[in-house]
Protein backbone atom coordinates (compact mmCIF):
# COMPACT_ATOMS: atom_id res chain seq x y z
CA UNK A 1 0.00 0.00 0.00
CA UNK A 2 1.26 3.44 -0.93
CA UNK A 3 0.00 6.71 0.51
CA UNK A 4 0.51 9.93 -1.42
CA UNK A 5 0.61 13.32 0.30
CA UNK A 6 0.66 16.55 -1.68
CA UNK A 7 1.98 19.90 -0.53
CA UNK A 8 2.99 23.24 -1.99
CA UNK A 9 -0.36 24.66 -2.95
CA UNK A 10 -1.47 28.14 -2.02
CA UNK A 11 -2.53 31.55 -3.25
CA UNK A 12 -0.43 33.25 -5.90
CA UNK A 13 -0.87 36.16 -8.27
CA UNK A 14 -1.17 35.59 -11.99
CA UNK A 15 2.27 35.24 -13.52
CA UNK A 16 3.71 33.72 -10.37
CA UNK A 17 5.10 30.26 -9.67
CA UNK A 18 4.48 27.37 -7.32
CA UNK A 19 6.06 23.95 -6.93
CA UNK A 20 3.89 21.09 -5.84
CA UNK A 21 5.38 18.04 -4.16
CA UNK A 22 3.90 14.58 -3.67
CA UNK A 23 5.64 12.38 -1.15
CA UNK A 24 4.93 8.66 -1.09
CA UNK A 25 4.87 6.75 2.18
CA UNK A 26 6.50 3.80 0.47
CA UNK A 27 8.79 3.35 -2.46
CA UNK A 28 7.58 4.88 -5.69
CA UNK A 29 10.03 2.82 -7.67
CA UNK A 30 7.26 0.34 -8.47
CA UNK A 31 4.90 3.10 -9.62
CA UNK A 32 5.68 3.10 -13.30
CA UNK A 33 3.18 5.85 -14.01
CA UNK A 34 2.78 8.99 -11.95
CA UNK A 35 0.74 12.04 -12.73
CA UNK A 36 -0.83 15.26 -11.60
CA UNK A 37 -4.53 15.83 -12.12
CA UNK A 38 -6.61 18.84 -11.22
CA UNK A 39 -10.24 19.57 -10.60
CA UNK A 40 -11.69 23.06 -10.74
CA UNK A 41 -14.98 23.87 -9.05
CA UNK A 42 -17.89 22.51 -11.07
CA UNK A 43 -15.63 20.73 -13.55
CA UNK A 44 -14.39 17.21 -14.11
CA UNK A 45 -10.99 16.09 -12.98
CA UNK A 46 -8.46 16.44 -15.79
CA UNK A 47 -4.91 15.31 -16.47
CA UNK A 48 -2.30 18.03 -16.07
CA UNK A 49 0.93 16.09 -16.60
CA UNK A 50 2.13 12.51 -16.47
CA UNK A 51 5.44 10.69 -16.45
CA UNK A 52 5.54 7.04 -17.46
CA UNK A 53 8.52 4.75 -17.27
CA UNK A 54 10.64 7.59 -15.97
CA UNK A 55 10.97 9.34 -19.31
CA UNK A 56 7.72 9.46 -21.30
CA UNK A 57 6.11 12.76 -20.37
CA UNK A 58 2.70 14.08 -21.35
CA UNK A 59 1.27 17.52 -20.71
CA UNK A 60 -2.17 18.97 -21.17
CA UNK A 61 -2.11 21.52 -23.99
CA UNK A 62 -3.16 24.22 -21.56
CA UNK A 63 0.01 23.87 -19.47
CA UNK A 64 2.65 23.06 -22.09
CA UNK A 65 5.63 25.36 -21.79
CA UNK A 66 4.60 26.50 -18.31
CA UNK A 67 4.53 23.36 -16.14
CA UNK A 68 7.23 20.73 -15.63
CA UNK A 69 6.71 17.31 -14.07
CA UNK A 70 9.57 15.37 -12.54
CA UNK A 71 10.16 12.54 -10.10
CA UNK A 72 12.94 11.70 -7.67
CA UNK A 73 12.82 8.01 -6.82
CA UNK A 74 15.49 8.39 -4.15
CA UNK A 75 13.25 10.85 -2.32
CA UNK A 76 10.01 9.03 -3.19
CA UNK A 77 8.72 12.34 -4.48
CA UNK A 78 6.87 13.60 -7.53
CA UNK A 79 7.05 17.29 -8.39
CA UNK A 80 5.12 19.76 -10.50
CA UNK A 81 6.82 23.07 -11.19
CA UNK A 82 4.22 25.61 -12.28
CA UNK A 83 5.34 28.88 -13.84
CA UNK A 84 3.45 31.79 -15.36
CA UNK A 85 0.32 30.75 -13.53
CA UNK A 86 -3.05 31.89 -14.84
CA UNK A 87 -6.42 32.31 -13.16
CA UNK A 88 -7.68 29.27 -15.07
CA UNK A 89 -5.08 27.11 -13.30
CA UNK A 90 -7.07 27.52 -10.08
CA UNK A 91 -8.07 24.05 -8.91
CA UNK A 92 -7.41 21.28 -6.45
CA UNK A 93 -4.36 19.39 -7.65
CA UNK A 94 -4.10 15.65 -7.05
CA UNK A 95 -1.13 13.34 -7.18
CA UNK A 96 -1.67 9.92 -8.76
CA UNK A 97 0.45 6.83 -9.07
CA UNK A 98 0.01 3.34 -10.48
CA UNK A 99 2.11 0.37 -11.45
CA UNK A 100 0.88 0.47 -15.05
CA UNK A 101 -0.92 3.61 -16.19
CA UNK A 102 -1.94 6.96 -14.79
CA UNK A 103 -5.49 7.59 -13.69
CA UNK A 104 -5.66 4.35 -11.76
CA UNK A 105 -4.13 3.18 -8.50
CA UNK A 106 -3.27 5.55 -5.70
CA UNK A 107 -4.44 9.13 -5.13
CA UNK A 108 -3.44 11.87 -2.74
CA UNK A 109 -5.89 14.04 -0.84
CA UNK A 110 -5.29 17.09 -3.02
CA UNK A 111 -3.80 20.53 -2.54
CA UNK A 112 -5.54 23.79 -3.42
CA UNK A 113 -3.96 26.17 -5.91
CA UNK A 114 -5.60 29.57 -6.27
CA UNK A 115 -4.37 32.10 -8.81
CA UNK A 116 -5.62 35.65 -8.46
CA UNK A 117 -5.88 37.81 -11.55
Buried (B, 14 or more C-beta within 10 A) or exposed (E): EBEBEBEBBEEBEEEBEBEBBBBBEEEBEEBBBBBBBBBBEEEEBEBBBBBBEEEEEBBBEEBEEBBBBBBEBEEBBBBBBBBEBBEEBBBBBBBBBBEEEBEEBBBBEBBEBBBEE
